[in-house]
Amino acid sequence: MAKTKKTLAPIHWEFGTLRNPTPLMLELEEYSKELYGFTQVERVMRGEEAAPTAAQQRIDRARAEAAAAALASTAVGTRLPDMHGYEKVTGKATFPVDVYPASGLYTRVLRSPYPHAKVKRLDVSKAEQLPGVMAVLTPKDCPTMDPPILAEEPSHHGEAVAAVAAVDEGVAEAALRLIEVEYEQLPFVLEARDAMKPGAPLVNSRYRSNAPRDPFVYKRGDAAKGFAEADVIVEGTSQTAWEQHVAMEPHNATALWERDKLTIWTSSQYVHRQRDVIADTLKMPHSKVRLISEYTGGGFGDKTRAYPYHMIAALLAKKAGRPVRYELTRKDVFLECTHNYPKYQELRLGFKRDGAMVALQSRAWVATGDSGARSNADDFESAIRIFKCPNVDVIGYAPYTNTGISGALRTVGEPSGNFAFAILVDQAAEKLNMDPLDLYLKNIEERVDQVVNLPFSSNGVRECLLKAAEAFGWKQKWQGWRKQRDLTKPQRGVGMMAFLCNKGAMSVPMTAVCQIDRDGSVRVVQAGADLGGGQRTTFAMIAAEVLGVAVGRVTVTKPDTEVTSDTGIVAGSRATKSIGSAVKAAAEDARAQLLEGAALKLNVPQSDLDIADGVIFAKADPSKKLTIAEAVAAGVVVVDQVVLPAGAPIIGKAVVPAPRGYSQKTLGAGFFEVEVDPGTGMVKVLKIVQAHDVGKAINPLAVENQIIGGAIQGMGKALTEEMIYDPATGVVVNPNLDDYKLHMMATMPEITTIAVEPIDVLGPFGAKGLGEPVNIPASPCIANAIYDAMGVRLSEIPMTPYRILKAVRSL
Amino acid sequence: MAKTKKTLAPIHWEFGTLRNPTPLMLELEEYSKELYGFTQVERVMRGEEAAPTAAQQRIDRARAEAAAAALASTAVGTRLPDMHGYEKVTGKATFPVDVYPASGLYTRVLRSPYPHAKVKRLDVSKAEQLPGVMAVLTPKDCPTMDPPILAEEPSHHGEAVAAVAAVDEGVAEAALRLIEVEYEQLPFVLEARDAMKPGAPLVNSRYRSNAPRDPFVYKRGDAAKGFAEADVIVEGTSQTAWEQHVAMEPHNATALWERDKLTIWTSSQYVHRQRDVIADTLKMPHSKVRLISEYTGGGFGDKTRAYPYHMIAALLAKKAGRPVRYELTRKDVFLECTHNYPKYQELRLGFKRDGAMVALQSRAWVATGDSGARSNADDFESAIRIFKCPNVDVIGYAPYTNTGISGALRTVGEPSGNFAFAILVDQAAEKLNMDPLDLYLKNIEERVDQVVNLPFSSNGVRECLLKAAEAFGWKQKWQGWRKQRDLTKPQRGVGMMAFLCNKGAMSVPMTAVCQIDRDGSVRVVQAGADLGGGQRTTFAMIAAEVLGVAVGRVTVTKPDTEVTSDTGIVAGSRATKSIGSAVKAAAEDARAQLLEGAALKLNVPQSDLDIADGVIFAKADPSKKLTIAEAVAAGVVVVDQVVLPAGAPIIGKAVVPAPRGYSQKTLGAGFFEVEVDPGTGMVKVLKIVQAHDVGKAINPLAVENQIIGGAIQGMGKALTEEMIYDPATGVVVNPNLDDYKLHMMATMPEITTIAVEPIDVLGPFGAKGLGEPVNIPASPCIANAIYDAMGVRLSEIPMTPYRILKAVRSL
């Protein structure tokens, strides 16, 4: 194995310093200047706080207008059940995993039993001869892809080596046992810090280094000086776990070829990206590959990329000349699909005696796995964006490791970064002898993002803190920094935190088509996945609101790359805000066309018209009116300045660019009460209050569901969920739902959800995303509550009974 | 039965006279004035021929430009096989009839054995109790529709009375036999002329009269005066048959309910119209009913409407709570679906000695059936539109009859009208002792439609006549008006005709969406049905041509009302011209957006750019270039005059209004050679030459296939196809493909196809429709050829051996 030495030169993140300004940075500095009258640099030089200016007043006006629109709405703001909920809960909904094409074959995949090995010999001839086997796939059948479709040098346990398509799953399974493989085992490394040590085994010989990429670096001010000036310093390490998404619907791909065209049904968060990668890998035009994903039975960040399994299904179908379905077993999912990466973090915070944070230093290491996108080693946004802390010094490393592909799991790395930060803030509050709630209130900045020096599109974190504390009864429940506890019986404790999460921004592409049919009913043609968060219902409500029709008259299509345009991923808490904006703009385009015909027909200027309950009317004289259906019939097309009847229903469309000039983040606060049994180490969560800045709740019921679901998932992250690699063999020891523990109904606490609605300046009707940050509070709140109950500080999640007992016994 | 007397007041067809001018008529007269400098009225007053004017020169210029565009094209004009042909011929294509939903039920329908009856008692209780029967439908379960979904007063043989959904077709069939029905038979009438006689039985008690509608009336000049001035008069009657479409794929509907949403897979020519009617009948928003029709296994005008069977499947599925599929048996199709109506026509023509036609009088009766659209009693367009004949007097009647629903069958009534006309023209030529080819050449008008007084968008009928005559060898084969024939052995003969067909105009709605993906490949999202005429391939070629990409990089969607906008029917020979225009306009919209980004990137004005082979380049400096994929990436959105990156693929869309100012017709000529066996009366078609004005052949292979298919279908119409109602019982005696005779491979003649390409001013790249007129020449050509061979004139089709022998024996 060749080894190359590479200097890890720190880079300067766009807005951290002005030493290497990028054009975008300069442009945003300009924008900042327009808004505030001075740039960040000038402001730092002056040592001033930003004061409201005419520009700030403009923002406040925009926010007030959005708030007024939200208030005036009829559809938006009502509690609506998921429009497809009935089908889902009755089992009638056809999820991709329910697609069984006629004459379809079944797939099983042979996977590496070793974390790193070379395939010296692969003989599939006996498998091919087994009756019922229709095709066997080996690496030599596969085009190049990263990670490889079938590996000749598997570099994590469970990487696919060969695949079989057969008439049923039993035959396919039997065929796997007839495949002869000779492996040469190679050295492996599992942990991020180990992977970066000199002399560490190279994760895969296709890499030149385990850490070829620049680390994440962010600096502002002078951290050493900050710590020198601090009155109180807290520091510690934290460790998070390999964590699985455990979506209810297992990953699957069903491939069907029609001559030069490939259709794949798959459970997806982003059919267009997958389509593009699959088409590029197969060297086919994108238009000739079609991905369909009617419903998605949970995604959580795991169903965003084109996996080897997609290619395996497609290549087997091509080879067999018949459709092939591959429904991954739960073990397959654990081994092939992504998991959230574990993060080891060394964090140090400095505070003045009054509670003001003055310095932050962080070093973090995450295990990227043997492939995959650059992991986020930078996710502790609360600290650097809404804490006014002037001195920051952050470095994060994400080397390769001989573990499965790492990837996003609802909020990517925010829960781990916020875990590390919020348990130290709690310690700092204790040292400062302050209520931690007060420490947050002291430090949070509500107007300007401290990294990009742009105003927040909305920031309701203070309101979240205050409302959640009130609903939780924090002032009554929190007993101060107690010293005495009776550890002979179950102890109760409370913990809290507040956060900013670097998710939820509008991002391109944002596209949608909105059609109005002859009877005035509406179809939204869009590609946003329906992950269970009520996404399509939200889009229907937005279109209904814009067009003044009942929500029940609106349908929203499923993701299908053949008929929709790329509107980006449903992830990153972007769907409501980004796709919702596209849907809103498309509906507005349709509305404008509708009113164009209506204005001619009613002989009223277009701007004087409004729509309510399916009727278009002149605002000044409501007796001048016609139905939407009549307006569709009156639709016109202007050709060479001649107005001609369109004779057609209306097609509205929108391509929305990314907005500029705002920092768009998600924010919230959590308060947890737990009971810890010192005898068993079991933690029972009794009560959760979470408050989130949602901008404006388009559908308060969906908001409530998201918060509840996220809080429960957060409990799993905090207390039970951990995929375990055996350090000796590099093998996953618990790739199943018996040994990988999830919370169940029996352990559900009382959960109170609070939607704070400060109105986001950019989002549709003031809304912003919420999908991810809902799982952030659980881990730090529970850790802080365990400390309150037991007097032990845990810094490793999940906080299993073993770890709790270990900590208690070390007291 | 109540009887009401109603005066059948003639109405004046829009352009026939100016006695009752409509606004549209006046507008078009104005347009005519602009074009020609005088209106039709003035022209008639002046007794002048229209002379080319500046306006005419403008038309000629437009045509020349379209011709140049067509010539410059790369995709358009190449011979491409149907892009889905492979799937179709290998049985891999999923036609709607191939849709078998999980847990789907099967349907059988109980049909009236009488042509007219009242259901006195209907007891389905025993059927409901049969194990395996999941739902039984009776009239009381059905909302109102015309015709009724299930009839309480069936008024034609085979009208549906009750329906059953069961676990398989055998159980459903058995259940039908357990349904007890008591009928009261009512008097019936089958023939159109009988239905209009005083005292005729009323076809259905829901009607007040068998002929409640105004007859079709068209007059110009003074027919009596014309005949008085004529040197030669010919007259005769003609009779056509009840004819079935016999599409390969039987009608079918598979219905699936998801709470408030209904999906129906059905073999269709026009999913949007069917969707609208089904939704309205069920009082549902249009957007909540989804019709899907991937491929359509033949339509020929029979799959354009919402039938009772669609409603039966939907209502049974609702009642059973499971998906229901109803695949009609061939007998079901014969009895429930439409057929072409029989026409009885009395026609009289007057000619001057030099061959100029001076008078035409026609009276025609068609049997509408007991429901359905107004039948076309007016279809003999050749006569009144391109023959200069100044004196015309036409009346057509379309009363109800106790026969199945009448409807369009490829070219609606044009074949029967042209049959009546062309066999008389042949007789006139004989009386005038002229070559019939010369008689056509003498009379045809090539520039101005004689009815609407508008220029033809293209008219290549003269070229069709001359080229087809040349290819056929008419001058050699036609022996003049022979008197001697040897009727003891098979005789050969030739016949010809030329026609104008009142089909092929662009009509609204015309809509399409055209998307360009990131790699520069293209998806056309449109709703035009794929009937087998290569429609989707044609659309792909048009988009490829506009966007400068290979046809193989373009996909075209199937009809699916959830994701497409109504783009009108695939019928009336309108698809290529109407939907093709929408596709072209949508592609042009996408192209403009593409070039907008490219122009910014290349710093070249948009108008200076062109595209070829997927590369955008500056026409003046081809080294300035970028790929379409790069241009997509450079796409922009302009918001408040600020140019922002779109970050999205491109969405082009088009809503095209109906063009004005031209008469858009389809034209052509046919030459047939036959051999008649006087012993058996069998006619063998030996040779067919058909030439058609196609404007411009987008895909010459598809054009050729259409002509061949139409010629063969025309042979069936001429010689074998006839659905027979027993006059005594009103029952269809041959509702099956044993007794209803189609031509087979063994009887195929040599067929030569000629595409005449005069370039249509309006059509995409100069193209026009061709789907229908291809079946017009067969009947009159064969009748004329039989006369040439045998000396007997047949005026009733199909010209079966029985009718031929009868005619020969009457010599």
Contacts between the chains, C-beta under 8 A, distances in Angstrom:
chain1	res1	chain2	res2	distance
A	84	B	258	7.4
A	86	B	258	7.7
A	86	B	259	4.5
A	87	B	258	5.0
A	87	B	259	6.5
A	92	B	258	6.5
A	93	B	258	7.5
A	98	B	102	7.8
A	100	B	102	7.7
A	102	B	98	7.8
A	102	B	100	7.7
A	258	B	84	7.4
A	258	B	86	7.7
A	258	B	87	5.0
A	258	B	92	6.5
A	258	B	93	7.5
A	259	B	86	4.4
A	259	B	87	6.4
A	260	B	552	6.9
A	261	B	555	7.1
A	276	B	517	7.7
A	276	B	518	6.0
A	276	B	519	7.2
A	279	B	519	7.0
A	280	B	519	7.3
A	285	B	517	7.7
A	285	B	519	6.3
A	285	B	521	3.5
A	285	B	552	7.2
A	285	B	553	4.3
A	286	B	517	4.1
A	286	B	518	6.3
A	286	B	519	4.6
A	286	B	521	4.8
A	287	B	517	5.6
A	287	B	521	3.7
A	287	B	522	5.7
A	287	B	523	4.7
A	287	B	553	6.2
A	287	B	554	6.6
A	287	B	555	4.6
A	288	B	521	6.9
A	288	B	552	7.9
A	288	B	553	7.6
A	288	B	555	6.2
A	290	B	555	7.9
A	507	B	647	7.8
A	508	B	645	7.1
A	508	B	646	6.8
A	508	B	647	2.6
A	508	B	648	5.9
A	509	B	646	7.3
A	509	B	647	5.0
A	509	B	648	3.4
A	509	B	649	7.0
A	510	B	647	7.7
A	510	B	648	6.8
A	511	B	648	4.8
A	511	B	649	7.3
A	511	B	651	6.1
A	513	B	513	6.7
A	513	B	651	6.8
A	513	B	653	7.7
A	515	B	565	5.3
A	517	B	276	7.7
A	517	B	285	7.7
A	517	B	286	4.0
A	517	B	287	5.6
A	517	B	566	7.7
A	518	B	276	6.0
A	518	B	286	6.3
A	518	B	566	7.4
A	519	B	276	7.2
A	519	B	279	7.0
A	519	B	280	7.3
A	519	B	285	6.3
A	519	B	286	4.6
A	521	B	285	3.5
A	521	B	286	4.8
A	521	B	287	3.7
A	521	B	288	6.9
A	522	B	287	5.7
A	523	B	287	4.7
A	523	B	562	6.3
A	523	B	563	7.6
A	525	B	562	7.8
A	525	B	563	5.1
A	552	B	260	6.9
A	552	B	285	7.2
A	552	B	288	7.9
A	553	B	285	4.3
A	553	B	287	6.2
A	553	B	288	7.6
A	554	B	287	6.5
A	555	B	261	7.0
A	555	B	287	4.6
A	555	B	288	6.2
A	555	B	290	7.9
A	555	B	562	6.6
A	557	B	562	5.8
A	557	B	563	5.5
A	560	B	563	7.2
A	562	B	523	6.3
A	562	B	525	7.8
A	562	B	555	6.6
A	562	B	557	5.8
A	563	B	523	7.6
A	563	B	525	5.1
A	563	B	557	5.5
A	563	B	560	7.2
A	563	B	563	4.1
A	563	B	564	7.3
A	564	B	563	7.3
A	565	B	515	5.3
A	565	B	648	6.7
A	565	B	649	5.5
A	565	B	651	5.1
A	566	B	517	7.7
A	566	B	518	7.4
A	566	B	648	6.2
A	566	B	649	5.3
A	567	B	648	7.7
A	635	B	655	7.7
A	636	B	657	7.8
A	637	B	655	5.4
A	637	B	656	7.0
A	637	B	657	4.4
A	639	B	657	6.3
A	644	B	657	3.6
A	644	B	658	7.4
A	644	B	660	7.8
A	645	B	508	7.1
A	645	B	657	6.1
A	645	B	658	7.5
A	646	B	508	6.8
A	646	B	509	7.4
A	646	B	655	5.0
A	646	B	657	5.9
A	647	B	507	7.8
A	647	B	508	2.6
A	647	B	509	5.0
A	647	B	510	7.7
A	647	B	657	6.8
A	647	B	658	6.4
A	648	B	508	5.9
A	648	B	509	3.4
A	648	B	510	6.8
A	648	B	511	4.8
A	648	B	565	6.7
A	648	B	566	6.2
A	648	B	567	7.7
A	648	B	655	4.8
A	649	B	509	6.9
A	649	B	511	7.3
A	649	B	565	5.5
A	649	B	566	5.3
A	650	B	655	7.9
A	651	B	511	6.2
A	651	B	513	6.8
A	651	B	565	5.1
A	651	B	653	5.1
A	651	B	655	6.4
A	653	B	513	7.7
A	653	B	651	5.1
A	653	B	653	5.6
A	655	B	635	7.7
A	655	B	637	5.4
A	655	B	646	5.0
A	655	B	648	4.8
A	655	B	650	7.8
A	655	B	651	6.4
A	656	B	637	7.0
A	657	B	636	7.8
A	657	B	637	4.4
A	657	B	639	6.3
A	657	B	644	3.5
A	657	B	645	6.1
A	657	B	646	5.9
A	657	B	647	6.8
A	658	B	644	7.4
A	658	B	645	7.5
A	658	B	647	6.4
A	660	B	644	7.8
